Amino acid sequence: MDIMQTLFGVMTYLDIRSWIIQVFIVVFITLLINFIQSRLLVKIRAQVEKTKSYWDDALIDAVPRPLTLLIWLIGLTLAAEIVKEETHSAIFSAVEPIRDIGVVFAFTWFLVNFIRQAEKHIISNRQQQEIKFDRTTIDAIARLLRISVIITAFLVILQTLGYSISGVLAFGGIGGIIVGFAAKDMLANFFGGLMIYLDRPFSVGDWIRSPDQEIEGTVEHIGWRLTHIRTPDKRPLYVPNSVFNTISVENPSRMTHRCIHETIGIRYEDAGKMADIVAAVKKMLKEHDGIDSRQTVVVNFSKFASLSLDFFIYAFTSTTDGIRYHEIKQDVLLKIINIIEKHGAKCVFPTSTLQNPRGVTGIQK
């Protein structure tokens, strides 16, 4: 009798140790696979960095953490199933849905990371690769892709848990109407941002200003709700996107040329020299390196002013850079002064002349 009890106890002990050993082996293999994949990814990354393509860089940068999560998720859930078979505990009934949800989450994490890394690499390499997309378009496409991936993953998870997607979508339609009334300003900003992405009146890095409101500065970020602008005095300005649906926006950053439009006055006694001065100024403008002679160049006597005879210049610089524009304008104005003086004339300044036909004979009492 004692021998039978001893044998039963030994068999029970060995049986218990059997599933414990199985769990240990599963965890050990999981740890080993994770170690191997981390070392393997390091070697692959070293090879990928030698290529010119940014897609493989984005792929390698997006893989490590989601892959680690997936390996540990499969390993631990497999170990949990072994424990479930031995203990028949009710808590382990959640292992299968947790594994399914975890796999979807890991795959979603990978896709979101891949989109984010691809966006970063495209933005950093777009000047070297001469990519035609601007930063605003890249940012908009990346945001839409991430939102699409997240919404799809959410619906897949609901389907995995046994919920009807059609019912969720129907409820979402009714809920969307309610939310639309409650958050109309937020939705107005969202669709305002969408219109900015589609119409592209400005992009990140553009200098913009509005004649309707006191908005002027460099665009730093275009979000779904706000656009961040850095003003000329370096203050951050946050403008709701819905504002751009109701105001006019100038984008000087997209000018093809800058205009020089100035009026210069000479003395009335230099009237006989006006034609020669105008001709010389026009010739100078057409030969100037900073003036685009293919554009309109106009120099004409324009006005009998109260103190001067005025002529105007109208021309376009070949650059849109603000600093270079003012340097060209300064050089043009200095050369105009030299032309006027070379012809023996002078620029006018406010003076008053008192004429006495009889002369000054004395003071009468």
C-alpha positions as CSV (number, residue, x, y, z in Angstrom):
1,M,0.0,0.0,0.0
2,D,2.8,2.4,0.9
3,I,4.7,1.5,-2.2
4,M,1.6,2.3,-4.4
5,Q,1.2,5.7,-2.7
6,T,4.9,6.5,-3.2
7,L,4.7,5.6,-6.9
8,F,1.6,7.7,-7.4
9,G,3.3,10.6,-5.7
10,V,6.4,10.3,-7.9
11,M,4.2,10.2,-11.1
12,T,2.3,13.2,-10.0
13,Y,5.5,15.1,-9.2
14,L,6.9,14.2,-12.6
15,D,3.7,15.2,-14.3
16,I,3.8,18.6,-12.6
17,R,7.4,19.1,-13.5
18,S,6.6,18.1,-17.1
19,W,4.4,21.1,-17.8
20,I,6.6,23.4,-15.8
21,I,9.5,22.3,-18.0
22,Q,7.4,22.9,-21.1
23,V,6.7,26.4,-20.0
24,F,10.3,27.0,-19.2
25,I,11.3,25.7,-22.7
26,V,8.8,27.9,-24.4
27,V,10.0,31.0,-22.5
28,F,13.6,30.1,-23.2
29,I,13.0,29.6,-26.9
30,T,11.1,32.9,-27.0
31,L,14.0,34.7,-25.4
32,L,16.4,33.0,-27.8
33,I,14.4,34.0,-30.9
34,N,14.1,37.6,-29.7
35,F,17.9,37.7,-29.2
36,I,18.6,36.3,-32.6
37,Q,16.2,38.7,-34.4
38,S,17.7,41.7,-32.6
39,R,21.2,40.7,-33.7
40,L,20.0,39.9,-37.2
41,L,18.3,43.3,-37.5
42,V,21.5,45.1,-36.5
43,K,23.4,43.4,-39.4
44,I,20.6,44.1,-41.8
45,R,20.5,47.8,-40.8
46,A,24.3,48.0,-41.5
47,Q,23.7,46.7,-45.0
48,V,20.6,48.9,-45.6
49,E,22.4,52.1,-44.7
50,K,24.7,51.6,-47.7
51,T,21.8,51.8,-50.1
52,K,20.4,55.0,-51.5
53,S,16.7,54.0,-51.1
54,Y,14.9,55.4,-48.1
55,W,12.2,52.8,-48.1
56,D,14.3,50.0,-46.8
57,D,15.6,52.4,-44.1
58,A,12.0,53.2,-43.1
59,L,11.2,49.4,-43.0
60,I,14.1,48.5,-40.8
61,D,13.5,51.5,-38.4
62,A,9.8,50.4,-38.1
63,V,10.3,46.7,-37.4
64,P,12.2,46.2,-34.1
65,R,9.7,47.0,-31.4
66,P,6.6,45.6,-33.1
67,L,8.5,42.4,-33.9
68,T,9.7,42.1,-30.3
69,L,6.2,42.5,-29.1
70,L,4.9,39.9,-31.5
71,I,7.5,37.3,-30.5
72,W,6.9,37.7,-26.8
73,L,3.1,37.8,-27.3
74,I,3.2,34.5,-29.2
75,G,5.6,32.9,-26.8
76,L,3.8,33.9,-23.6
77,T,0.4,33.0,-24.9
78,L,1.7,29.6,-25.9
79,A,3.1,29.2,-22.4
80,A,-0.3,30.3,-21.0
81,E,-2.1,27.7,-23.0
82,I,0.1,25.0,-21.6
83,V,-0.7,26.2,-18.1
84,K,-4.4,26.3,-19.0
85,E,-4.4,22.6,-20.2
86,E,-2.9,21.6,-16.9
87,T,-4.8,23.8,-14.4
88,H,-8.1,24.4,-16.3
89,S,-8.2,27.8,-14.7
90,A,-10.9,30.1,-16.1
91,I,-8.6,33.1,-16.2
92,F,-6.6,31.6,-19.0
93,S,-9.7,31.5,-21.3
94,A,-8.8,35.1,-22.2
95,V,-5.5,34.0,-23.8
96,E,-6.8,33.5,-27.3
97,P,-8.6,36.9,-27.7
98,I,-5.6,38.6,-26.1
99,R,-3.3,36.9,-28.6
100,D,-5.5,37.9,-31.6
101,I,-5.8,41.5,-30.4
102,G,-2.1,41.6,-29.7
103,V,-1.2,40.4,-33.2
104,V,-3.5,43.1,-34.7
105,F,-2.0,45.7,-32.4
106,A,1.6,44.7,-33.3
107,F,0.8,44.8,-37.0
108,T,-0.8,48.2,-36.7
109,W,2.1,49.5,-34.7
110,F,4.5,48.4,-37.4
111,L,2.4,50.1,-40.2
112,V,2.1,53.3,-38.2
113,N,5.9,53.3,-37.5
114,F,6.6,52.5,-41.2
115,I,4.5,55.5,-42.4
116,R,6.1,57.8,-39.8
117,Q,9.6,56.7,-40.7
118,A,8.9,56.9,-44.4
119,E,7.6,60.4,-43.9
120,K,10.7,61.4,-42.0
121,H,13.1,60.0,-44.6
122,I,11.2,61.5,-47.5
123,I,11.2,65.0,-45.9
124,S,14.9,64.7,-45.1
125,N,15.9,63.4,-48.6
126,R,13.4,65.3,-50.8
127,Q,15.9,68.0,-51.8
128,Q,18.7,65.5,-52.6
129,Q,16.3,63.1,-54.4
130,E,14.5,66.1,-56.2
131,I,11.1,64.8,-55.0
132,K,8.3,67.1,-56.2
133,F,6.0,66.7,-53.2
134,D,6.3,69.5,-50.7
135,R,6.3,69.0,-47.0
136,T,2.7,69.9,-46.5
137,T,1.5,67.3,-49.0
138,I,3.8,64.6,-47.5
139,D,2.5,65.4,-44.0
140,A,-1.2,65.3,-45.2
141,I,-0.8,61.9,-46.9
142,A,1.0,60.5,-43.9
143,R,-1.7,61.6,-41.5
144,L,-4.5,60.2,-43.7
145,L,-2.6,56.9,-44.0
146,R,-2.1,56.6,-40.2
147,I,-5.7,57.4,-39.5
148,S,-6.9,54.8,-42.1
149,V,-4.6,52.2,-40.5
150,I,-5.8,52.9,-37.0
151,I,-9.5,52.9,-37.9
152,T,-9.1,49.7,-39.9
153,A,-7.3,48.1,-36.9
154,F,-10.0,49.2,-34.5
155,L,-12.7,47.6,-36.7
156,V,-10.8,44.4,-37.0
157,I,-10.4,44.2,-33.2
158,L,-14.1,44.7,-32.8
159,Q,-14.8,42.0,-35.2
160,T,-12.3,39.7,-33.4
161,L,-14.1,40.3,-30.1
162,G,-17.4,39.3,-31.7
163,Y,-19.0,42.7,-32.2
164,S,-20.9,43.5,-35.4
165,I,-19.1,46.1,-37.5
166,S,-22.3,47.0,-39.4
167,G,-23.9,47.9,-36.0
168,V,-20.9,49.9,-35.0
169,L,-20.9,51.8,-38.2
170,A,-24.7,52.5,-37.9
171,F,-24.2,53.7,-34.4
172,G,-21.2,55.8,-35.6
173,G,-23.4,57.5,-38.2
174,I,-26.0,58.5,-35.6
175,G,-23.2,59.5,-33.1
176,G,-21.5,61.5,-35.8
177,I,-24.5,63.7,-36.3
178,I,-24.7,64.3,-32.6
179,V,-21.0,65.0,-32.3
180,G,-21.2,67.3,-35.4
181,F,-23.7,69.6,-33.7
182,A,-21.8,69.6,-30.4
183,A,-18.3,70.2,-32.0
184,K,-19.1,72.2,-35.1
185,D,-16.1,74.6,-34.5
186,M,-13.7,71.7,-34.2
187,L,-15.1,70.1,-37.4
188,A,-14.8,73.5,-39.1
189,N,-11.1,73.6,-38.1
190,F,-10.7,70.0,-39.3
191,F,-12.2,70.7,-42.7
192,G,-10.3,74.0,-42.9
193,G,-7.1,72.1,-42.5
194,L,-8.3,69.6,-45.1
195,M,-8.9,72.4,-47.6
196,I,-5.4,73.8,-46.8
197,Y,-3.9,70.3,-47.6
198,L,-6.0,70.0,-50.8
199,D,-5.8,73.6,-52.2
200,R,-2.3,74.3,-50.8
201,P,-2.5,78.1,-50.6
202,F,0.6,77.9,-48.5
203,S,3.0,75.2,-47.3
204,V,5.3,74.7,-44.3
205,G,8.2,77.3,-44.6
206,D,6.2,79.8,-46.7
207,W,6.0,83.5,-45.6
208,I,2.3,84.5,-45.6
209,R,0.3,87.5,-44.6
210,S,-3.4,88.5,-44.6
211,P,-4.7,92.0,-45.5
212,D,-7.9,91.1,-43.6
213,Q,-6.4,90.3,-40.3
214,E,-3.1,90.9,-38.5
215,I,-1.6,87.6,-39.6
216,E,2.0,87.6,-40.9
217,G,4.9,85.3,-40.6
218,T,6.5,82.0,-41.5
219,V,4.4,78.8,-41.5
220,E,6.0,76.3,-39.2
221,H,3.3,73.6,-38.9
222,I,-0.1,72.8,-40.4
223,G,-2.2,70.7,-38.1
224,W,-5.7,69.4,-38.3
225,R,-7.0,72.1,-36.0
226,L,-4.3,74.9,-35.8
227,T,-1.7,76.3,-38.1
228,H,1.5,77.5,-36.3
229,I,3.0,80.7,-37.6
230,R,6.2,82.4,-36.5
231,T,5.7,86.2,-36.6
232,P,8.5,88.6,-37.8
233,D,9.4,89.4,-34.1
234,K,9.7,85.6,-33.5
235,R,6.4,85.2,-31.5
236,P,4.4,82.0,-32.1
237,L,1.0,82.6,-33.6
238,Y,-1.7,79.8,-33.5
239,V,-4.4,80.4,-36.1
240,P,-7.5,78.1,-36.2
241,N,-7.8,76.5,-39.7
242,S,-11.4,77.7,-40.1
243,V,-10.1,81.3,-40.2
244,F,-8.5,80.6,-43.6
245,N,-11.8,79.8,-45.1
246,T,-13.0,83.4,-44.6
247,I,-9.9,85.6,-45.2
248,S,-7.6,86.5,-48.0
249,V,-4.1,85.2,-47.8
250,E,-1.0,86.6,-49.6
251,N,1.9,84.2,-50.2
252,P,5.0,86.3,-51.0
253,S,7.1,83.2,-50.9
254,R,5.6,82.1,-54.3
255,M,6.4,85.4,-56.1
256,T,8.2,85.0,-59.4
257,H,9.7,88.5,-59.2
258,R,9.8,91.5,-56.9
259,C,8.7,94.9,-58.2
260,I,10.6,98.2,-58.0
261,H,8.2,101.1,-58.4
262,E,9.5,104.5,-57.4
263,T,8.8,108.2,-58.3
264,I,11.7,110.6,-58.6
265,G,11.4,114.4,-58.9
266,I,13.8,116.9,-60.5
267,R,13.7,120.7,-60.4
268,Y,11.6,122.7,-62.9
269,E,14.6,124.5,-64.2
270,D,15.9,121.1,-65.3
271,A,12.9,120.5,-67.6
272,G,15.0,120.5,-70.7
273,K,17.1,117.6,-69.4
274,M,14.1,115.3,-68.5
275,A,14.0,113.4,-71.8
276,D,17.7,112.5,-71.7
277,I,17.5,111.5,-68.0
278,V,14.5,109.2,-68.7
279,A,16.3,107.6,-71.6
280,A,19.5,107.0,-69.6
281,V,17.6,105.6,-66.6
282,K,15.7,103.2,-68.9
283,K,18.9,102.0,-70.6
284,M,20.5,101.5,-67.2
285,L,17.6,99.3,-66.0
286,K,17.6,97.1,-69.1
287,E,21.3,96.5,-68.7
288,H,21.3,96.0,-64.9
289,D,22.3,92.5,-63.8
290,G,19.6,92.4,-61.1
291,I,16.7,93.5,-63.3
292,D,14.9,91.0,-65.5
293,S,14.8,92.7,-68.8
294,R,12.3,90.1,-70.1
295,Q,9.6,91.6,-67.8
296,T,8.0,95.1,-68.2
297,V,10.5,98.0,-67.8
298,V,8.8,101.4,-67.8
299,V,10.5,104.8,-67.2
300,N,8.3,107.9,-68.1
301,F,7.8,111.5,-67.2
302,S,4.6,111.4,-65.2
303,K,3.6,114.5,-63.4
304,F,3.9,118.3,-62.9
305,A,4.1,118.2,-59.1
306,S,3.9,121.3,-57.0
307,L,7.6,121.3,-56.3
308,S,9.1,119.1,-59.0
309,L,8.9,117.4,-62.3
310,D,8.3,113.7,-61.6
311,F,9.2,110.6,-63.5
312,F,8.6,107.0,-62.4
313,I,10.4,103.7,-62.8
314,Y,8.7,100.3,-62.9
315,A,10.8,97.2,-63.2
316,F,11.1,93.7,-61.8
317,T,14.1,92.1,-60.1
318,S,15.3,88.7,-61.1
319,T,15.3,87.5,-57.5
320,T,12.5,87.1,-54.9
321,D,14.9,87.0,-51.9
322,G,14.1,90.0,-49.7
323,I,17.7,90.9,-48.8
324,R,19.0,90.6,-52.3
325,Y,16.0,92.6,-53.6
326,H,16.8,95.6,-51.3
327,E,20.5,95.4,-52.4
328,I,19.4,95.6,-56.0
329,K,16.9,98.4,-55.3
330,Q,19.6,100.4,-53.5
331,D,22.0,100.1,-56.4
332,V,19.3,101.1,-58.9
333,L,18.4,104.3,-56.9
334,L,22.1,105.3,-56.4
335,K,22.7,104.9,-60.2
336,I,19.6,107.1,-60.9
337,I,21.1,109.8,-58.7
338,N,24.4,109.6,-60.6
339,I,22.5,109.8,-63.9
340,I,20.6,112.9,-62.8
341,E,23.8,114.6,-61.5
342,K,25.7,113.6,-64.7
343,H,23.2,115.4,-66.8
344,G,23.6,118.6,-64.7
345,A,20.3,118.3,-63.0
346,K,19.4,117.9,-59.3
347,C,16.8,116.0,-57.3
348,V,14.3,118.3,-55.8
349,F,13.7,118.9,-52.1
350,P,11.1,121.1,-50.4
351,T,12.1,124.8,-51.0
352,S,10.3,128.2,-51.4
353,T,11.5,130.9,-53.8
354,L,10.4,134.5,-53.3
355,Q,10.5,136.6,-56.4
356,N,10.3,140.4,-56.4
357,P,10.2,141.9,-59.9
358,R,11.0,145.5,-58.7
359,G,13.8,144.4,-56.4
360,V,14.3,145.3,-52.8
361,T,14.7,149.1,-52.7
362,G,14.3,149.7,-49.0
363,I,11.8,149.8,-46.2
364,Q,9.1,152.4,-46.3
365,K,7.7,153.8,-43.1
